Amino acid sequence: MSHPLLERVKFLSIASSNLDEFFMVRVSGLRRQQLLPELADQYACWQEDLLPKLRKAGIQVLSYDDLRRKQRKLMRTYFQEEIFPALTPLAFDPGHPFPLISNLSINLAVVINDARHGRRFGRLKVPSTFPRLLRIPSEEVIAPYPFRVTRDADPEIEEDEASDLLVAIEESVRRRHFGSAVRLEIEESMPDEVRGILIANLGLAPYQVYTAEGPIGLADVMELMEVNRPDLKDRPFQPAVPPPLATEENIFSVIRRHNILLYHPYDSFDPVVRFVREAARDPEVLAIKQTLYRVGPDWPIVAALMDARENGKQVAVLVELKARFDEENNIVWARSLEEAGVHVVYGLVGLKTHAKICLVVRHERDGIRRYVHMATGNYNDVTARVYADLGYFTCDPELGADLSDLFNALIGYSRKDEYRKLLVAPGRMQEQIVARIDREIEQHERSGDGYIAFKMNSLVDEHCVEALYRASRAGVKVDLQPRGICCLRPRVPGVSENIEVTSIVGRFLEHARIYYFRNGGDEEILTGSADLMPRNLYRRVETLFPVEDPALKAALRDEILNIHLKDNQKARRMLPDGTYEWVQPRDGEPTVDSQSWLIEHRGIWHSEE
C-alpha cells in the first residue's frame, strides 16, 4: 500500500499480463483447470481498491453510460470519424461461418434485432490500434457483450526435423495467434444464449469460461500511466556510473586496473553499451562474441555489433530465437545482423541459450587479452531500468579462457565440458552446487558457523532442495530469497528448522542470482544467469561465475545480499505450510526497504587499483 497509486495500477496491469501468459503457456498444457484465485483477487483490487482511490485522486475511469450529454456527443463524433471506418463487423449465421478469434483480442459479441431476419448474432473485433473499448450506441443493437479468448501460444517445434530453425520459429509465431482456445473471458452481463454460442464455436468446456467482475483485459490499465500525475508515480532517480568509467579513458584500460560490478537499475546500463561500442571501434579489438536472449525493439548493442563487422572485426552472435514472446524481435535483429555480415547462430538443438555473456578479444603490447562482461540479466537497455540485475566486467585470464571455450561449444562443435572457473549447464552445474552445499555441512561440523544465502528467481530442483534440507538438519543456517516459485518449505521441525525463506516484490523486478557460501571464512560468491530449476540446469545453456575480488565480494555480501535479506517493508516470509506473511520490524529494529535503500545509497563497486 506504500507504493504510489499509479504504480499500483501498473503492477495490476503487469500481474494481469503475467496471468495471460500463464494461460497461454502453462494452462494450455493441462487437462484439468480450476478457477484461479488470482483472477478474482485482481478484479477485487481493481474494483474495490484502485478505482475508488483513482476517483478520489481526480482520475475517473468511466463507461459510456457514465458520461454527460456533451461528453457523449464528443465520443460519438470521435467514434464516427476515427473508429468506425476501421471496424469490420462479422455476422454469424448459416451463410457466415463463426469467425476465427485471434489470441487476446478484445471483442464484442453483438446481439442485433434485424427487421427481416429477427434476432441475429455478430462479432466485432476492437482494433488494437485504438485505446480501450468505447461503447457503440445504435437503435439496432440490443447490447454489446465484451469477451476475450486466450489461445495456446506454446506450439511444439521439432527442432531436429526443421531444415531452417529461423523459418520454423517464424511459422510458430504466426500460429501462436490461432492456437487452440484455452480460456474465454466474459463480463457478468453476457446472457446464457450468447455465452453458449461462444462456448460451442470455440470448442471450450464450461469450466474454461471465466466471468470477470469488471473490464476484461486488465493489462490495458497500463494506459493510465500516461496520465501526467508525477505525484502518483515513483520518484525518478538518476542511475549511477562507477567513477572509473565516468571519464573518457579507454574502457579496456579501466577494466585492466579494476574489476567492476554493476547493480542495475541503481547503476547505469550505459557502461555495458559503451563496452560493446568501444570494442566495435577500437582498432586493437580483433573479435567480439556475444549471446542475445531478449532483444528489445530498439537496441543500441545490436547496432554496435553491426558497426563492429563494418569495421572489420570478427563478430559472432548467438541469438536465442526461442525466447518466449520475444521471438519476433529476435528474428528481426537476427536477419539484420546476418545482412551486416555478422556470423549468427541460433543455439543448440533442444536447448535454450539463456547465458548472458560477452567476450572481447584484443591485441595488446604483451599479447592477446580477453575482456569479459557477464550478467544475470539480458543485454536490453529497456528492461535494465526496471529489472534488478548484476553485471560484471573483468579481464581475468581464466574466465576469459572459459568463455572462449564456451563460445566454441555454442558456435562450433567443441565438446568442452570442464571449465576453470565457470559453472556451466547443462553439465555439472547442479552437481557443483550440491557439492558446495555439502562442503558447507562439512565446514559447519568443524567450525560451527556454517552459513548459506541464496537469492534467485525460483527454487525448484529437488536435488538442490534435498541438499538444503540436509544442511539445515546438520545445523547450517540458510537464508533463501527466491522471488517466485519455491518448492522448499522452511522451519519444518526436524527438516528445515534452520532455513528462512523471504520474497521481495517492490518497484523493481528482483532478477539477480547470488549464491553465497561462508566456507569456513574462505567465502565463495557465485552469480550469473541460472536459477535452481530443472529447466535451467538441464534444458538451458546457463553460466554461473565466481566473484573473487575481495572488495566486490564484500560489496555483494554486505551492500546487496544482506540489505535485501534485512528488508522488512517489501518482504514476505514463507511459513511452514507454504503461505506467506509480511515481514515486520522487530521491536527497536530499523525499517529497511531494500530497494529504496539502494536508490539512496547507489553503491559504486569496483576493486582497488
Salt bridges, closest charged atoms under 4 A:
GLU7 OE1 - LYS10 NZ 3.06
ASP20 OD1 - ARG148 NH2 2.66
ASP20 OD1 - ARG183 NH2 2.59
ASP49 OD2 - ARG8 NH2 2.59
ASP49 OD1 - LYS53 NZ 3.00
ASP93 OD1 - HIS96 ND1 2.73
ASP93 OD2 - ARG120 NH2 2.35
ASP154 OD1 - ARG324 NH2 3.27
GLU159 OE1 - LYS322 NZ 3.58
GLU170 OE1 - ARG335 NH2 2.91
GLU171 OE1 - ARG174 NH2 2.81
GLU185 OE2 - ARG148 NE 2.92
GLU185 OE2 - ARG183 NH2 3.49
GLU193 OE1 - ARG119 NE 3.37
ASP220 OD2 - ARG132 NH1 3.11
ASP231 OD2 - ARG229 NH2 2.85
ASP234 OD2 - ARG507 NE 3.40
GLU249 OE2 - ARG257 NH1 2.70
GLU278 OE2 - ARG274 NE 2.57
ASP282 OD2 - ARG362 NE 2.96
GLU320 OE2 - LYS322 NZ 3.13
ASP326 OD2 - ARG294 NH1 2.95
GLU327 OE2 - ARG176 NH2 2.72
GLU364 OE2 - ARG256 NH1 3.12
GLU364 OE2 - ARG362 NH1 2.87
GLU364 OE1 - ARG369 NE 2.67
ASP366 OD2 - ARG369 NH2 2.89
ASP381 OD2 - ARG385 NH2 3.80
ASP389 OD1 - HIS511 ND1 2.86
ASP396 OD2 - LYS421 NZ 2.79
GLU398 OE1 - LYS421 NZ 3.43
ASP402 OD1 - ARG420 NH1 2.97
ASP405 OD2 - LYS416 NZ 3.79
ASP405 OD2 - ARG420 NH1 2.88
GLU418 OE1 - ARG428 NH1 3.53
GLU431 OE2 - ARG428 NH2 3.10
ASP438 OD1 - ARG470 NH2 2.92
ASP479 OD2 - LYS477 NZ 3.06
GLU500 OE1 - ARG491 NE 3.92
GLU500 OE2 - ARG573 NE 2.57
GLU510 OE1 - LYS455 NZ 2.96
GLU510 OE1 - HIS564 NE2 3.79
GLU523 OE1 - ARG557 NH1 2.75
GLU524 OE1 - ARG436 NE 3.06
GLU524 OE1 - ARG439 NH2 2.77
ASP531 OD2 - ARG513 NH2 3.11
GLU542 OE1 - HIS354 ND1 2.91
GLU548 OE1 - LYS421 NZ 2.65
ASP558 OD1 - ARG557 NE 2.72
GLU581 OE2 - ARG573 NH1 3.08
GLU589 OE2 - ARG586 NH1 3.64
ASP593 OD2 - LYS570 NZ 3.27
GLU600 OE2 - ARG235 NH2 3.05
GLU609 OE1 - ARG257 NE 3.64
GLU609 OE2 - HIS258 NE2 3.90
